[in-house]
Amino acid sequence: MNELQLLGPRACGDACGQAVLKASAEDFQVDEVLDIPLSGQGEHLWLWVEKRGLNTEETARRLGKAARVSQRNISYAGLKDRQALTRQWFSLHLPGKDNPDLASAEDDSLRILKQVRHSRKLQRGAHSANGFTLRLTGLDADIEQLDARLQQIKQQGVPNYFGLQRFGHEGGNLFDARQFAKRGDLPGQRNVRSRILSAGRSYLFNQVLAARVAQGTWNTAQVGDLLAFTDSRSFFPAGEEQCSDPRLAILDVHPTGPLCGAGETTTAGETLKLEENIFSGEQLLVDWLVAAGMSHERRILRLPIGGLTWHYPEPDILQLEFVLPAGCFATVVVRELVDLLPAGPTETPCVF
């Protein structure tokens, strides 16, 4: 499947040009933002780790080997892929044990920047945001048009699509999800099961968002919507009064779309009709997700871009800095700017 099928239309029009992302790991830098005060005491050792050329699971294995603890005693908030320079937290459960010597885990690809004890383990999804520094190289674009586009997305945000990396190479994760749905089955491996369930669920969300983008309603509230704050998992219905809430204009409140699963939605009107229409066209996938135990949730349709700044270190390089809520994709921000060219045979997708 191609990009348009997996995501949907751009909100801002055609790309302003083309560029390369991740010609090197340093071109895609990510810092987890964790708003948890660490006590300095407890049976969990939290590690602030910088890695390059390693994904999160590989890093966890190296830390576990050095600390001589099993993988079930190692936790992290989110996944970061190999082809990037990332800084993220891990926690090791060490009841009754002193801090281990982790020197054997470190080399040019992994550095432990900080160690802090805490009373609880790090939970998945515990980080509140991710800070990004991206360098787009080999830039071939109309700079005046690109600057105008950057101002536009700074003010209005971008569609909060799940990025292509969620679906695997050429949509392979979604293909696997459809095959398991046809058989009414699930893979035995937990990580594979999670990956293909996420792909199916993300695809359905993207289809709803794509329809809203095509309608021009992805960034506005309509009666029958369920609205949510940027960093909240709770939502509230939109009536006439809520549709003119000034917090919509300043990107504090957003319309939401469905993350498919068991449970009734309380959307109404045109919003409900659109969501039901899209789900009815994918009934096999919907039924499979419900049978797998997924619960109905909501995700904001509009992605606000925090602290967006940019400059041009060289005429053919654009450097971007911004912050996104956890679970959102930097690549969908870049997609509204330029078409991406392949970085080379070693390029791999990033998941954040």
N, C-alpha and C positions, 0 to 999 in steps of 0.2 A: 504494500500500500504506500502511496506517496504522502508527502507532508500535508497537502490540502485535505486529503481523506482522513488523516489521523488527527489533525488539529482543526483547521477551519480557515475562513478568510481573515486576512489582516483587517484591523480596524481603521488604520490610517492611510490605506492606499498602497500603491506599489512601493517596493523597496527603493531607497534613495541611491543605491549602488551595490557594491559587493566588497567583501573583505574575508580575511581568514581569522578564525578564532581558535586559540590553542595551538599556535605554531610551536610553542613551548609551554611547559607547565606553569611558568611564571606569568603567562598571558591570561591565566584563569585562576585568580586567587580568591579564596573563600575563608571567612572567619565566622565561626558560630558565635551568636550572641546569646549568652546564658544569664538570665536574671535570677540566679539562685545564690543566696549568700551561703558560703561554705564555712562550716563551724571550726574546722581545724582539728576536730576530734571525731572518732568513730571507727567502725570496722571496714569502711570503704575508702580506698585510696583513689582520688580523682586525679587524672593526668591531663594536662593541656599539651597536646601533641601537634607538632608540625610535620607534615608528610608530603612527599612528592614522588610520583611514580608508583604509588601504592593506593589501593582502594581501602575502604574502611575495614572490610572483613579480613583482608591480608594483614592489616595493621594490628587488629585484635589478636590474630593468631601469633604474631611475633611478640606482642606484649605478654600473652599467656605463656608462651614458651619460656621467655626470660624470667617471668615471675613464678613459673611452675604452678600455674593454676589452670583449671579447665575453662573452656570457652563459655560454659554456662555461668561462670563467675565474672565475666567481662561484659560490660554494658556500654552503650553509646547512644547518643540522642538521634543521630541521623546518618544517612549514608552519603559518603563523598567518594567520587570515582578516582580512577588512577591518574588520568592525564590532567592534573591540576596541582596547584600548590595550596594546600588547605591546612587550617588550624582548627582542631575540634577536640572535644572532651571525651575521655573514656573513664570508666570507673572499674576498679578491681575489688572484689569482695575478699577481704583478708581477715576474717575473725580470729582474734587472738594472735595475730602475726605482726611482726615488724615490717616496715617498708622493705620490699625486696630490692636487690641490686638489678637494675634494668639496663645496665650498660650494654649488655649483649644484644639488646633490641635496637640500639642506635647505630646509625651510619649516615651517609650523605642523604639517604631517602627518608629518614625518620629521626626526629629530635624531640625529646621530652622537655618542654619549656617550663613546666611548673608541676609540682606535686602537692596536693592538699588532701587532708583527711576529712571525711564527712560521715554523718550518721546514716545516710541512706544511699542507695545505689542511684546511678543516673538512669532515668526512664527514657524510653523511646519517645521522641517528640517533645522532650522537655525544653529544648532551646526555643526562644521566642522569635528569633530571626536569624538571617545570614547576611553578613556584609560582603559585598563583591568588589573586586578590582579587576576589570577586564581590559585587555589590550587587543584591539582589532587591528591586525597588520595587513599589509598589501591592500590598503584601502583605495578603492576606485569609486568615488562618489562626488556628487555636487555638494560641496561643503555648505553652501548657503541653504540648500534644501535640507541637508542633514541637520544643521543647527535648528532650523525651524521645526523639524520633526521631533528633535530632542525636547524643545520647549513644549511641544504639543503633548508628548507622553508624560512629561513632568507634571503638567497641569491636569491631565485627564486620566492617567494610568493607561494600562493595556489590558486586553482580555486575559483572564487568568487561566489560560489553557494549561493542561498537563503537557510537558515538553515531549519531543520525539523520543528522548532517551527512556521514557517510561514504557515505550512499546517495543524496545529492542531493535536490532538490526532489521531494516525493511519490514517492521511491524511484526516480527517473529513472536513476540510475547502475546500479542493479540491473536495471532493465528493459533497458537497453542491453547489460548483460552477458548476459542471457538471449538477446537477439536475436543477438548475435555467437556465442554457444554453439550456437544452432540452426543457424547457417550454417557453423560450424566455422572461424571467421575471427577476426582481430584487427584493430583500427584501426591505421592507419599511424602516426599521431602518438604519440610516446612518452608524453607526459603524459596523453593520453586513454586509451591502453592501460593505463597504470599505474592510473588512476582506476577503470576498470571491472573490472580484475582484482581490485583491492583490495575493491571493492564485493561481488563474488561470493564471495570468500574470507571476508570479514567476515560476510556473511549466513549462511554455513554455520556459522561459529563461534558466532554469536548463537543459531542454532537449537539447537545442542548445549547451550549455556549455559542457554537458556530451559527446556529439558527438565530440566536439573539443578536449576534454581530451582524448577520445579514439583514435583520429587521431594523438595526440601529437602536436596539433597546438594552444592549449589554451593560451600559453605564448609566442607565436611568431606571427609576422605580416605576412600576405600573401596578395598578390595583390588582391584588391577588398574589403579588410577590411575597416571598419571605425575605426580610432584610436582616443584615448582621453587621456588627462592627468589625473592623479589620482583624483584630486579635481575639475575637470571641467565637466560641462554638455554639452559642445560643442565638436564636433568631426570633423575629417578631413579624406579624403580618402587616402588610402595607394596605392601608385604606387611602382615601383621598388626601387626608391630612398628612400621612406619612410620605406620600409621593412628593410633597413639597418641603420635606424636612431639609433645612439648610445644611445639615451635616452630610447630605449626599453631595453637595457642591464642593465641599472641602475634603472629600475622599475619606471621611471617617466612617460612613455607613454605605453599604453596597447591596444590590440585589444578589440573590444566591441561586445556585443550581443544585440539582440532586446528585448525591453519591448513592448509587443504587443499593438497595438492601431491603430487608423485611421491615415493615412498619408503614403506617399511613403518612402521606404528606398532607400538609394543610394549606398548600397553595390553592389558588382558585382562579376563576376567569380565564383569560387568555394564557396566563402562565401555566396553569394546570393543563389546558388543552395541548399546548406545545409539548410539555414534558410527557404526557400520556401518548401523544402521537409518535414521538421518537422512541419511547420505550416499547410501544406495540410493534414497531418495525424490527425490534431486536428481542422478541419475547423469549427465545431460547436462551440468550445470554442473561437476560433479566432473571428468569426462573432459576438458572444455574447459580447466580450470585446469591439469590435468596436462600436456596437450598444449602449453600455453603456456609450459611450462618452470618452473612454480612447484614449489618443494620443500616437502615436509611439514615443518611446524614446530609448536611448541606455544606457547600463551599462557595465562597464569594466569587461572583462572575468577573469582577473588576479588580485588577491588581494595582494598588498604589505603589509608587516607586519612591522610597524614602531617601532623602538627601542626595538626589541625583546631581552629579557634577560631571563635567567632561572637559577635556582639552586635547590638543594635538601635539604630542612630543616631537613628531616628525610629520611632514606633509602627508605621508601615507599611513599614519598610525592614529587611531582614535582610542583614547583611554577613558573609560567610564568608571565611576564609583557610585555605588548605591546600596541600599539595604532593602531586603524583601522579607516578608513574613515567612516563617518556617513552612516547608512543604510547597513553596512556589519556585518557579524555574526562571533563572536568569536568561536562558536561551529564548524565552518568549518575549523578553524585552528587546533583545538584539534583533529578533525576527521582524519587529516593527520598523527597524532601521535599515538593514541591509540583507541581501542574500549572502549566505555563508558558502565559501568555497572550501573544498577539502583541505585539511591541514597536512595530509600525507598519509602513508600507509599505517602509521602508528596511532592515528587518531582514535580515541574511544570516547563514548558519551559520558557526561557527568550527571550524577543524580544528587539533588539537594533538597 
